[in-house]
Amino acid sequence: MLVVYSGKAKDVTLLEDNKVRITFRDSISAFDGVKIEDLKEKGKINCRTSTILFELLNRYGFATHYLSNLNETEMICRKVEIRPVEIVCRNVTAGSFCKRYGVDKGIEFETPIIEFFLKDDVLHDPLVAKEIAIQLGWVTKEESALMESTTRAVNQVLSVIFERISLKLVDFKLEFGRTDGGELLIADEISADTMRLWEKETGEIKDKDRYRKDLGGVIEHYKDILQRLEEIESHPEIPIKSTAEITIELKKSVLDPAGEVTLRSLQRKGYQGVEEVRIGKSAKISFSLTPSPNLQEIIKEISDSILSNPLIENYTFDFSSGE
């Protein structure tokens, strides 16, 4: 078996049938690997935490790479090509956000903030505008929409789950990977290494910031998070809504009589500089479903077969999620 990737804290081994084995090591690092050491049991704790949270997301209908747990430090996942852009969802100001914008720690956002970062240690994982990521080919427009809507929906679920165990989900990072068939899945890991968690009542730090800030007790707090997750006996109903906003326009080669009439009317009324008017239509469809590649395909089918005439019309759609 071939180790195809060895990162700061995990190894990925290629298996048969487009599967991989992910092995969690005891390594912990910060500041792009400048600070690094081994902490006993960390690999086991993060593997178990990731297993619980991936199984949770699978239960709520999210598309993830996780398939099964193999042992204390290994899990089996679908093979994916990790996208070069990762997503951070922020509910509360903390960490680099405070430094970047000169704001205090602990300010709660009315609506979660979604940020895109380029995965590049040499460049220190810079913040990038979504449009730049699309224009430079790091992600497609469809991928970026699905990544953002999925992240918002994951935030909705995880915030409720951690609330139940008296923890505040401050922020978290998600990575995504593409299968050989082009399906976009939540990938990598979900653990105290990839999120900020504070005690709800006291604000005590429970996550990797304990290592970054030399607060000590890293493993003890990681264990506490895991134990609380393991004690959850049932999972609540969390209504997740996905919304598609579809715009349909006539193809440029097709005459648009309504647009021509509107153009002449505008010109008669003295509006200067109006050269062309194309009249389109739009539709907004809400689903009581989790954002997923499958849902995107359903939206395309609806747009192709019902909302538009592919012979004379083109369509585009934006994809979002929320409560």
N, C-alpha and C positions, 0 to 999 in steps of 0.2 A: 504494500500500500504506500501511496506517495503523499508526503506532506507537501501540500500546495501553497500553504501560507503559514508563516509563523510571526505573530504580532507581539505586542507588548505583554499580553496576558493570556493569549490563546494560540493553539495550533489547530490547523484545519487539514484533515487527511481525506483524500479522495477515495471513495468507495465505489462499488458497482451501482448500476441503475440510477445514475445522476444523484447520488447521495453523498454526503460528507459526514465525517465524525469531527465534532468540535471538542477539543480538550482544553479545559480551563486550568491554567497554572496558578501558582501562589504569588505570581508577580503583581506588583502594584507600582504605578508610575504616575508622574505629574510633570507639567511644564514640558510637554513634547519629549518625554523620556530623560530629561535632565536629572530628575529625582526619581530613583527607582530602587526597589528592594523586594524581598520576598517576605510575605506574611503567612505564617502557618495556618492552614485550613481555608485560606481565601478562595482558592480554586473550587473547593467543595461547596462553600457557601454560595458563591456566585453562580455556580452551575445549578444548584438547587433553586435559588431565587429566580434565575432565568427560566428554568423549567416550569415553575409555578406560574410565572407571569405570561409565558408563551402559551401555556395550556389555557390560561384564563382568556387571553385574547382570541385564541382559536374558538373557545366556547362562545364568545360573543360575536363570532362570524368574521373576524379579521383574517386576511390572507397572510400567513407567516411561513417562514422556511422551516419551522420546527416540526419534527415528526415524532420523536420519542426520546425518552431518557435512557441512556445505556448503563451508566453506573454513577458513582458519586461525583465524578469530575468530567463526564463525557455525555454529550447528547448527539443524536442523529438528526440531520437536517437535510433539506433539499439543497442541491448544488445551485448556487446563484453567482452571478457576476455583480459584485458590490458596486453600486453607483458612486461616482466620485464626489457627490454632494450629500451631506447629512443634514438632518432637520433638527432644530432645537425649538421646543415649545416652552414658553415662559409664562407662568402664572403670577410670579412675584419677582421683583428685581433682586438680583444676586450676582455674585461672581463678575465675569468679564463685562456683563451688561452695565453694571454700576461704574466700572472703570471707563468704559467706552463713552458713556454719556454723562458722567459726572453726577450721578444721582445716588441717593441713599439706598441702602439695602432694606428690603422688606416692604416696598411699595407694591400693593396688589393691583394687578391690571383688571380693568372692567371686562375686557375681552382678552383671552390669551394671545400673546405675541408669537408669531411663527417666523423663524429666521433660517436662512440657508447658509451653510458653511462649506467651503471647498475642503475636502480631505487631503491635506498636504502638510506634513510635519515641517518640511523645510520652510514653507511660507507661514507656519504657525496657524494653520486652519483658518484662513481669513473669511470674514463675513462677506457674502456675495449677494447682489440683487438677483432675484429670481430670473429676471429678463436676461441678465448676463449669463447665468447658467444655461439658459435655453439657447441664446444666440451662439455661445461657444460650444454647444453640443454636449455639455456635460449631462444634461437631462433633456428629454423632449417636453413639449408643452403639456402633453397628456400625462407624462410621468410626474411633472411638477404639480399639476392639479391633484392627481391622486395621492401623491406624497403629503401634500398640505392637508387635504381633506381627511386622509387617514390619521394623520398626526393629531388633528383636532378631535377626532372621534376617540382615539386612544386616550387622549387627555381627559375626555369626558368620563371614560370608564375607570381609568386608574385613579383619578381624583376621588371618585366615589369609594373605590376599594380602600385606598389609603385613609380616607376620612373615617372609615369604619374601624380602623385600628389606631386611631388617634394620631395620624401622621399627616402633615401638610405636604402635598406634592408641589414643590417650588418650581422646578423645571426638569426637563429630561431631553435626552437625545435619542433619535431614531435613525437607524441606517436601513437602507433598502437595497435589495438585490434583484436582478433580472434573471429568470430561468432561461434555458436554451430556447424555450418556446415563446419567450417574450413576456411572461407574466411577472409583474412587479410584486415583490413580497417584502414584508418587514423581516429584517435579517439581523445578524450579529448577536448581541446579547441585550438583555434588559435587567439591570441589577443596580445596586447602590453605587457601582462604578459609573453608571450612565445617567444618573438622576440626582437631584437634590431633594432630600427629605428632612423636614424639621418636625420636632415634637409639636403637636398642635397647641398644647397649653403653654409650654415654656420657650419654644423656639430653638431648643437645643438641636445642634447639627448631628445628623445620623449617617451621613453619606461620605463620599470620597473627600469632601472638603476637610474632614478631620485629618486626613493625610496631608493634603495641600498646606494646611495651616498649622501642622505639627501639634494638633490637639490631643493626640494619643487615643487609645481605646478604639481603634478602627475596627478590629475583628469583633470586639464585644458589641459594638453598635450594628455591624453587618449581621451578626448572629441574632440580635434582637429583632431586626426587621424581618428576617427569615422566620423566626419563631412566631411572630405575630401573623404573618401571611399563612403559615401552616395551621394556625388555630381558627382560621375562617371556616365555618362549617357550611355556609350556604352563600350563594352570590345573588345580589339583588337584580331585579329587572331594571335595566337601564335603557330607556327609549332613545335610540339613536336615529337621527333623521339625516338623510342624504338628499341633496337638491341639485338638479341639473337645470341650468339656464341655457336654452338652445336658441340660436339665432339662425334663421333661414333667409337666404338671399338668392335672387336670380343670378345665374351665371352671366358673366360679362358679355358673352356672345348672344344672349337672349334679349330681345326687345322688351322694354319695360314701359307699357303704355301709361300706367298710373304714375310712374316716375316722370315721364315726359309731360303729362298734364300738370303735375305739381311744379315742375321746372318752369313751364311757361307762366304759370300763375305767379310764382315768385318774381320772375323777371318783369311781369306787368306791374307788380306792386313796387318795383323800384329797388329790389334787393340786388346790390352790386356784387359781382365776383362769383355768383352761383353758376357753376358750369355743368353739373350733372346731379340728378336725383335718382336714387334707386330705392324702391319701396320693398321692404322685407317684412318678416313677421317673426315673432318670438314666442317661446313657450317656457314655462317654469314648471318642472315636475318634481314633486317631493316623494321620497321613498322612505318607508320605515325599515331601512336596511343599512347595514354597515358599509362604508365605502370599500370597494374592492375592484380588482380587475374585471371580475364577472359582471359587476354592476355597470361598469363603463361599457362593456360589450352590449348589455341590455339597452343602455341609452342610445348607443349607435344603431342598434336594430330598430328601435322606436323611431329614431330620426330618419333612417333610411326608408323604412317601409310604411310609416304612417304620416309623419310630420312634413316630409319633403318629397319632391319628385326628383330623383337623381338625374333624370334626363335634362332638366332645365334649372335645377337649384343646387346650391351648395349650402352646407350648414357647418357651424362651429358650436361648441358647447363648453361651458365652464362648470366645474364640479365642486361642490362644497358640502360641508357637514356642520351640524350644530344641534343644539337641543331643540 
